[in-house]
């Protein structure tokens, strides 16, 4: 029973680590998209 509990704890910890990594990646992707949209908007505005 103790071995099963240790595996469960390890699985929960691994899942939390994966979620944190995915969240961090999504943050940087969204930030890059916002920056690109801002740059594009400034270029379009400068053409007018």
Secondary structure, DSSP 4 states (H G I P E B T S, - for coil): -HHHHHHHHHHHHHHHHHHHHHHHHHHHHHHHHHHHHHHHHHHHHHH-
